[in-house]
């Protein structure tokens, strides 16, 4: 396994490789070579436009002008009925929730390079259980430097104050209030195309800082053992076989550093891991496009008390366009995730799902979604299965107003140590969106 120093050196060298395109662009400033222009098209997968991404003249917010930037403010108001607020197996309590979601996005209007920023909030108020009220918010910015038409460097930063949902398997049960945490995220990425070869690299850093929880009896549940910093580095090489097909290999390494131990007998869950994938990125006419990759994943912990996790890894996403008005999206993954359960360092998470979007009219959109997932915990006898299904529709009145309705069902079944931790949650939501 590469050391942390060698990972950093590899990433820096790939960024420098992309930056080397500056000298090339200066020597060919009259025009980017035809080969570069063609190679860019060999990795494009844009013969069809998904329903949710299709332009809708007359129904798109115009935004406000601020020099060369566009400012897009919006406000979303949700009225939701939840029939199992605390996600429990028996004695479920229902409630009505009103959510206010203000947001402002700022985007550059430049022909080259880009810069964007956002600020958003989620202010939720429960009618009967006001201890569930929360005010989440986040801010962030990202930018892209286009060195040439074939090379760029991008970076971004986000900060979020988040409330963990009651349905999370890692959340402690029977607490007075949901657990909240702060999440810092930053990334640096680079990409360059040369002929039929595309090389890219990305580095990410995420820091989680959890607030302690309090039980209904007043006992404090220390959450410092969940505080951690995750650093990861991904390198990828694509080779175009044709304008519609490319093969690739991708390697990702990660380091997960925890602040404190779970207990005297259970040390911190520090670990190092990697993911090796090989696959294909393709487009079949204007009907199907996607990416499929399979390989090997591994996570090894510093403390011997936690078992090593490894095995088959996979990531896939496919889009099918049976008509210009319908998009069917399928997705699947198998990854290693951190565990918040004492005695377990992590778990294998396998998931698959499908989403259907249909444009009934230019301003009337319908959607349906179904997904299955399984979390298999290492070190303890526990396995969680989840089913999620939803249907919804959106009606755009004009550029500034839209309404939508949705219904969803969430179901969890568990075995082993969590046997009996089974519950259903049904939600009905009506939404009004005002955008400018």
C-alpha positions, 0 to 999 in steps of 0.5 A: 500500500502506498505511504501517505507521502507517496500519495501526496507526491503522486497527486502533486505530480498529476496536477503539475502534469495538467498544468504543463498544458499552459506551455503547450497552449502558449505555443499553439495559441492560434488554435488548439490542435485538431487532435485535442479537439477531437479527443475532447469529443471522444469522452463526451457523452451528451447525445441525449439530455436527461429529463431533469437537465433539459432546458425549459424556456419560459420556466427557468429563473432569470436570476439577478445580474451582478457584473459578470455573475448571476445570482439565483435566490430561491425559497422552498417550503415543505409541508410533510406528514411523517407517520413514524417520527422516531423511527421505532418498531412499535408505538410510532408517533406521527407529526406534521413538519414545516420546512423552510429552505432558503438558498442563494447561488452565485455563478460566473458567466465567463466563457472560460473558467468558472466560479460558483458559491452558495449558501442554503439552510433547512429550518424544520419545525414540528407541530407536536415534537418540538425537540425534533426542531433543527436549523441546518445550514451550509455554505460553499464555493468551487472554481475551475481554471481552464488551462487549455480546452483539454486541461483544467484544475478545480478546487472547492470547499464546503462547511455544513451544520447537519442533523443526523436523521432518526433513520440512520443506523449509526445514530444512538437510539432513544435520545432527547434530540437528534444528533447534530454534527459539523462537516468540513469538506475540501477538494482539489482536482486536475484533468487533462486529455491528450489524444485518446488518453485522459488522466485525472486526479482528485484529493479530498479531505472531510472532517466530522465533528459530532455533538454529544447526545442525551438519553431520555433519562438524562445520560450523556452519550459521548459522540467524540469517538465518531469525530474523524478526518478522512483523506482520500486520493483518486487517480484515473486513466481513460483510454478512448477506443472510439468516440463512444467508448472508453476503458479506464482504471481507477485507484483510490487510497484513503486514511481515516483518523479518529480523534478518540477511542470508543472505550478503554477496551475499544481503541480508535478506529483509525484505518487505511484502505484502498479501492481498485476498479476497472471498467468502461464508460460508454454511449450507445447511440442516443439511447443508453449511456453510463459507466460500469466498474468492478474491482477490489476494496480493502480497509485495514485498521490500526487496532487488531481488535477490529477485523480487516474488511475487504472483498468485491467492489463495484460502482455503476450508473446507467441512463436509458432514454426509451423516448425523448420524454423519459429517462430511466437511471439505474445505479449500484455500488459496493463500498466500505463505510465507517461504523458508529456501532461499538465493536465494529470498525466498519461495514460493507454497504451494497446498494442498487436502485432505479429512478424514472423521470417522465416529462408529461408536459414541458412544465409537468414532470413525474418521477418514481424511485426504488432502491435496496441496500444492505449493510453487513457489519464486520466484528459484530453480528449485525446486518441491516436491509433497507427498502426505499420507494417514492413517487412524485410530481412537479408542476411549474407555474411560471419562471418563479413558482413551482409546486410538487407532491411526493409520497415515500416509504422507508423500511428497515429490517435487521438481524443479529445484534440488531434483531427487532430493530425493524421499522417503517416510515411513510412520508407525504410532502407538498412543496412550494418553490419560489425562485428568481 
